[in-house]
Amino acid sequence: MEGFFSPSMVVGSHDGLGTSKPKQPGDVWRQLQKQARQASGKEQLFFTFYQVEIPSIRVVLTRGIAGIGKTFSVYKFIHDVAEGKANSHIDIMIPFSFKELNAVKNKRFSLLELIHEFHPTLRWVTEDELTRKGVNAMVIFDGLDQSTIKLDFDDHDYVNDVTVTASVSVLVTNLITANLFPQAQLWITTRPAAAKQIPREYVDRVTEVRGFIGPQKEEYFMKRFVDKELAQRFIAHMHTSKRLSAMCHVPLFCSIVASIAENDDTGVLPDTMTDVLFHFLMLQDKRKKDKHALEMKLRELMESETETELSQELLDTEARLHRQERMRETDIGLVGVSTASGQYWHHVLPKIHERGSKKT
């Protein structure tokens, strides 16, 4: 989490959902771009990052291609707030994943119930806490592109009470339109194609995750590889391949090629996209086989333990039967064994005494 992550840059003004060209004055735009390059992360998403004579921002939509680092940016933001490294004035942080919300899309909740359902640690949050004047709250919706929840901004039920029950779709829609929990700031992440699900009039700022730029690629690999010699060799190799270098702006791709380099026994680093794909599939197949072998070992171990327990039970049973047989042979008998211990010794002690007398 403390390693490198993808910086964000502003790609449009208040109506920037459909364009990458800024609609504001050039000097302000250049200042925003400079801040985006210098920003240390998503902790500046709403606050320091946007203090450039821009109206109050409530809804920020961050878009980016698959694997570029949108979800990681969310994790980094939450981590920094939790650690007190940034935005310590935030009172309540409420993250949701659309992938998880899909599982309850046919159920009905109030906003308060939805928070408690997904975040048991926030059960201290009450209606009074959410509606308290001056509360600093942030709601995060990660992965709009993975959502199967229909968001209808033209015809939906109006909800403005955090205790009123409604469908998940209605709750999300009213949150975005500021009917519900208007004092909260919203951060939504998505792939570009799904961004159009939200009308631009409800989005105050659009940002785009850029991925690794310039020396960040090299710094990522220097941190990623334990073997620094391998890291240097891979970085030198990356610069010899324009395609490989271009694709390494995607953090997920960097992670894949690093795994390939670490687990390759031939010492040959991938050069083309075909090589990367081939090596990645081979690596996945190896991991699958290793996992299967481990599962088989565990199963055999469990079976052997079961067999040991069964053998022990059989030995115990055999020993018990043997003792009973010996008792019958010595004419001690089993009378009273299953009754009170006093009756048992009443039968056994005379026999022992009788045998002792005969021997003497």
KETORVEX-171747 format. One line per 4 residues: number of its first residue (from 1); for each residue x, y, z of C-alpha. Coordinates in nm, 3 decimals. Example, Ala and Ser with C-alpha at 12.3 -4.5 7.8 and 13.67 -1.06 7.14 Angstrom:
BEGIN
1 = 1.230/-0.450/0.780 | 1.367/-0.106/0.714
//
This chain:
BEGIN
1 = 0.000/0.000/0.000 | 0.293/0.231/0.063 | 0.434/0.163/-0.284 | 0.361/0.353/-0.599
5 = 0.010/0.410/-0.724 | -0.145/0.580/-1.025 | -0.177/0.957/-1.009 | -0.496/1.126/-1.125
9 = -0.540/1.421/-1.355 | -0.842/1.634/-1.437 | -0.970/1.568/-1.788 | -1.264/1.807/-1.800
13 = -1.461/2.073/-1.624 | -1.807/2.038/-1.470 | -1.947/1.900/-1.794 | -1.636/1.700/-1.879
17 = -1.801/1.356/-1.904 | -1.806/1.357/-2.279 | -1.481/1.532/-2.361 | -1.118/1.537/-2.265
21 = -1.082/1.908/-2.351 | -1.101/2.154/-2.064 | -1.385/2.408/-2.070 | -1.224/2.647/-1.824
25 = -0.959/2.920/-1.874 | -0.623/2.794/-1.993 | -0.421/2.925/-1.702 | -0.642/2.745/-1.448
29 = -0.630/2.429/-1.657 | -0.250/2.435/-1.673 | -0.235/2.484/-1.299 | -0.464/2.183/-1.248
33 = -0.248/1.971/-1.477 | 0.065/2.071/-1.288 | -0.099/1.982/-0.957 | -0.213/1.648/-1.103
37 = 0.144/1.560/-1.196 | 0.271/1.663/-0.854 | -0.014/1.512/-0.653 | 0.094/1.237/-0.417
41 = -0.233/1.051/-0.454 | -0.607/1.038/-0.413 | -0.589/1.202/-0.072 | -0.601/1.529/-0.271
45 = -0.898/1.425/-0.481 | -1.158/1.659/-0.334 | -0.966/1.904/-0.124 | -0.613/2.038/-0.181
49 = -0.623/1.914/-0.538 | -0.923/2.127/-0.631 | -0.866/2.449/-0.444 | -0.822/2.651/-0.762
53 = -1.121/2.887/-0.765 | -1.362/2.609/-0.852 | -1.716/2.587/-0.707 | -1.786/2.337/-0.431
57 = -1.738/1.982/-0.554 | -1.974/1.710/-0.432 | -1.954/1.431/-0.692 | -1.627/1.323/-0.851
61 = -1.623/1.055/-1.119 | -1.289/0.886/-1.183 | -1.253/0.682/-1.497 | -0.977/0.465/-1.635
65 = -0.917/0.152/-1.838 | -0.906/-0.195/-1.682 | -0.605/-0.254/-1.458 | -0.500/0.110/-1.450
69 = -0.536/0.138/-1.071 | -0.883/0.278/-0.993 | -0.963/0.033/-0.713 | -0.612/0.058/-0.575
73 = -0.654/0.435/-0.563 | -0.969/0.383/-0.355 | -0.781/0.151/-0.117 | -0.495/0.400/-0.090
77 = -0.734/0.685/-0.015 | -0.915/0.485/0.258 | -0.583/0.366/0.402 | -0.441/0.717/0.426
81 = -0.756/0.851/0.591 | -0.760/0.561/0.839 | -0.391/0.618/0.920 | -0.449/0.990/0.966
85 = -0.208/1.073/0.684 | -0.462/1.281/0.492 | -0.809/1.430/0.520 | -0.826/1.380/0.895
89 = -1.133/1.605/0.903 | -1.346/1.328/0.744 | -1.585/1.197/1.009 | -1.742/0.906/0.822
93 = -1.600/0.706/0.529 | -1.850/0.471/0.361 | -1.707/0.263/0.073 | -1.926/0.043/-0.147
97 = -1.836/-0.187/-0.434 | -2.092/-0.218/-0.712 | -1.987/-0.581/-0.749 | -2.102/-0.644/-0.392
101 = -2.414/-0.430/-0.429 | -2.521/-0.648/-0.723 | -2.582/-0.932/-0.477 | -2.848/-0.732/-0.291
105 = -2.999/-0.536/-0.579 | -3.337/-0.709/-0.535 | -3.354/-0.635/-0.163 | -3.480/-0.323/0.010
109 = -3.286/-0.120/0.264 | -3.277/0.223/0.414 | -2.943/0.399/0.367 | -2.872/0.342/0.735
113 = -2.949/-0.031/0.702 | -2.734/-0.058/0.390 | -2.438/0.096/0.572 | -2.481/-0.144/0.864
117 = -2.526/-0.442/0.630 | -2.193/-0.387/0.452 | -2.000/-0.226/0.736 | -2.076/-0.381/1.077
121 = -1.797/-0.166/1.225 | -2.010/0.140/1.144 | -2.304/0.031/1.357 | -2.222/0.328/1.578
125 = -2.344/0.549/1.291 | -2.701/0.655/1.366 | -2.961/0.868/1.194 | -2.861/1.162/1.412
129 = -2.496/1.115/1.314 | -2.571/1.113/0.941 | -2.800/1.415/0.959 | -2.583/1.610/1.201
133 = -2.508/1.961/1.084 | -2.151/2.001/0.966 | -2.079/1.627/0.940 | -1.797/1.550/0.696
137 = -1.890/1.227/0.521 | -1.772/1.056/0.206 | -1.946/0.778/0.015 | -1.738/0.580/-0.236
141 = -1.888/0.369/-0.516 | -1.618/0.161/-0.682 | -1.660/-0.015/-1.017 | -1.967/0.133/-1.185
145 = -1.874/-0.068/-1.495 | -1.940/-0.389/-1.298 | -2.285/-0.279/-1.188 | -2.598/-0.469/-1.292
149 = -2.814/-0.222/-1.100 | -3.032/-0.010/-1.325 | -2.992/0.359/-1.244 | -3.296/0.553/-1.367
153 = -3.241/0.927/-1.326 | -3.557/1.023/-1.519 | -3.818/0.821/-1.332 | -3.729/0.713/-0.980
157 = -3.880/0.733/-0.632 | -3.784/1.036/-0.430 | -3.605/0.950/-0.105 | -3.458/1.210/0.129
161 = -3.466/1.024/0.461 | -3.182/0.791/0.565 | -3.433/0.567/0.747 | -3.677/0.521/0.456
165 = -3.663/0.178/0.291 | -3.618/0.154/-0.086 | -3.442/-0.056/-0.349 | -3.065/-0.029/-0.384
169 = -3.112/0.135/-0.724 | -3.332/0.408/-0.575 | -3.089/0.467/-0.287 | -2.788/0.504/-0.519
173 = -2.980/0.730/-0.759 | -3.099/0.960/-0.480 | -2.748/0.974/-0.335 | -2.605/1.086/-0.668
177 = -2.881/1.343/-0.726 | -2.828/1.483/-0.373 | -3.185/1.412/-0.263 | -3.048/1.171/-0.004
181 = -2.758/1.253/0.228 | -2.678/1.579/0.041 | -2.401/1.677/0.282 | -2.192/1.375/0.179
185 = -1.932/1.388/-0.096 | -1.940/1.106/-0.351 | -1.655/0.941/-0.537 | -1.744/0.703/-0.821
189 = -1.492/0.498/-1.020 | -1.562/0.336/-1.355 | -1.429/0.238/-1.692 | -1.487/0.505/-1.957
193 = -1.768/0.325/-2.140 | -1.988/0.303/-1.828 | -1.938/0.667/-1.728 | -2.233/0.772/-1.943
197 = -2.474/0.599/-1.705 | -2.462/0.910/-1.488 | -2.594/1.232/-1.645 | -2.327/1.499/-1.656
201 = -2.538/1.750/-1.464 | -2.491/1.538/-1.152 | -2.112/1.518/-1.181 | -1.904/1.809/-1.059
205 = -1.565/1.679/-1.162 | -1.431/1.409/-1.394 | -1.081/1.271/-1.342 | -0.886/1.004/-1.520
209 = -0.635/0.761/-1.373 | -0.329/0.788/-1.594 | -0.124/0.493/-1.477 | 0.254/0.498/-1.446
213 = 0.426/0.784/-1.622 | 0.797/0.839/-1.685 | 1.028/0.711/-1.413 | 0.738/0.566/-1.210
217 = 0.769/0.247/-1.414 | 1.131/0.201/-1.310 | 1.058/0.289/-0.948 | 0.773/0.037/-0.942
221 = 0.995/-0.247/-1.063 | 1.275/-0.152/-0.822 | 1.024/-0.187/-0.538 | 0.849/-0.489/-0.686
225 = 1.155/-0.711/-0.737 | 1.334/-0.850/-0.433 | 1.630/-0.931/-0.659 | 1.760/-0.584/-0.749
229 = 1.987/-0.725/-1.018 | 1.685/-0.879/-1.187 | 1.504/-0.546/-1.151 | 1.785/-0.362/-1.327
233 = 1.802/-0.625/-1.600 | 1.425/-0.607/-1.656 | 1.423/-0.227/-1.667 | 1.701/-0.230/-1.927
237 = 1.507/-0.494/-2.123 | 1.186/-0.288/-2.103 | 1.354/0.011/-2.263 | 1.459/-0.201/-2.562
241 = 1.096/-0.285/-2.643 | 0.869/0.007/-2.731 | 0.556/-0.207/-2.701 | 0.655/-0.346/-2.363
245 = 0.746/-0.001/-2.237 | 0.417/0.144/-2.361 | 0.209/-0.128/-2.194 | 0.396/-0.086/-1.867
249 = 0.203/0.233/-1.798 | -0.074/-0.004/-1.680 | 0.002/-0.114/-1.320 | -0.172/-0.449/-1.362
253 = 0.040/-0.526/-1.668 | 0.352/-0.436/-1.468 | 0.248/-0.681/-1.201 | 0.196/-0.956/-1.461
257 = 0.532/-0.914/-1.637 | 0.709/-0.890/-1.299 | 0.553/-1.223/-1.193 | 0.663/-1.377/-1.522
261 = 1.021/-1.253/-1.479 | 1.039/-1.377/-1.118 | 0.908/-1.725/-1.196 | 1.084/-1.788/-1.527
265 = 1.366/-2.043/-1.502 | 1.500/-1.990/-1.854 | 1.629/-1.640/-1.788 | 1.464/-1.520/-2.111
269 = 1.252/-1.210/-2.057 | 0.935/-1.158/-2.269 | 0.982/-0.920/-2.558 | 0.648/-0.905/-2.739
273 = 0.286/-0.913/-2.626 | 0.262/-1.267/-2.761 | 0.556/-1.369/-2.540 | 0.395/-1.205/-2.237
277 = 0.065/-1.382/-2.300 | 0.234/-1.718/-2.356 | 0.448/-1.692/-2.042 | 0.153/-1.569/-1.837
281 = -0.062/-1.865/-1.943 | 0.224/-2.103/-1.864 | 0.265/-1.941/-1.522 | -0.107/-1.970/-1.449
285 = -0.103/-2.335/-1.556 | 0.194/-2.403/-1.325 | 0.019/-2.234/-1.034 | -0.294/-2.433/-1.102
289 = -0.098/-2.759/-1.100 | 0.086/-2.660/-0.781 | -0.244/-2.576/-0.616 | -0.392/-2.910/-0.729
293 = -0.089/-3.097/-0.596 | -0.120/-2.917/-0.262 | -0.490/-2.999/-0.242 | -0.413/-3.366/-0.318
297 = -0.149/-3.370/-0.044 | -0.392/-3.223/0.205 | -0.658/-3.474/0.103 | -0.416/-3.764/0.142
301 = -0.310/-3.633/0.481 | -0.672/-3.606/0.593 | -0.745/-3.955/0.462 | -0.439/-4.095/0.640
305 = -0.550/-3.929/0.963 | -0.895/-4.081/0.918 | -0.741/-4.422/0.854 | -0.523/-4.384/1.165
309 = -0.825/-4.300/1.376 | -1.015/-4.596/1.230 | -0.718/-4.831/1.294 | -0.697/-4.708/1.651
313 = -1.066/-4.775/1.702 | -1.026/-5.126/1.560 | -0.728/-5.190/1.790 | -0.921/-5.064/2.090
317 = -1.217/-5.285/2.000 | -0.992/-5.586/1.946 | -0.817/-5.526/2.279 | -1.150/-5.498/2.457
321 = -1.276/-5.822/2.303 | -0.949/-5.992/2.393 | -0.982/-5.882/2.756 | -1.338/-6.010/2.767
325 = -1.230/-6.344/2.622 | -0.949/-6.376/2.877 | -1.193/-6.304/3.156 | -1.421/-6.581/3.031
329 = -1.129/-6.824/3.007 | -1.024/-6.754/3.365 | -1.384/-6.798/3.476 | -1.395/-6.444/3.614
333 = -1.698/-6.373/3.405 | -1.858/-6.051/3.313 | -2.139/-6.054/3.567 | -2.174/-5.717/3.725
337 = -1.922/-5.542/3.494 | -2.195/-5.335/3.338 | -2.358/-5.272/3.677 | -2.232/-5.094/3.983
341 = -1.859/-5.125/4.052 | -1.933/-5.271/4.395 | -2.107/-5.570/4.240 | -1.818/-5.612/3.996
345 = -1.556/-5.634/4.272 | -1.790/-5.861/4.471 | -1.742/-6.123/4.196 | -1.380/-6.052/4.108
349 = -1.208/-6.025/4.447 | -1.303/-6.375/4.571 | -1.163/-6.523/4.249 | -0.836/-6.336/4.291
353 = -0.814/-6.444/4.653 | -0.891/-6.806/4.560 | -0.619/-6.812/4.293 | -0.368/-6.657/4.530
357 = -0.440/-6.923/4.791 | -0.390/-7.208/4.542 | -0.050/-7.072/4.436 | 0.073/-7.049/4.794
//
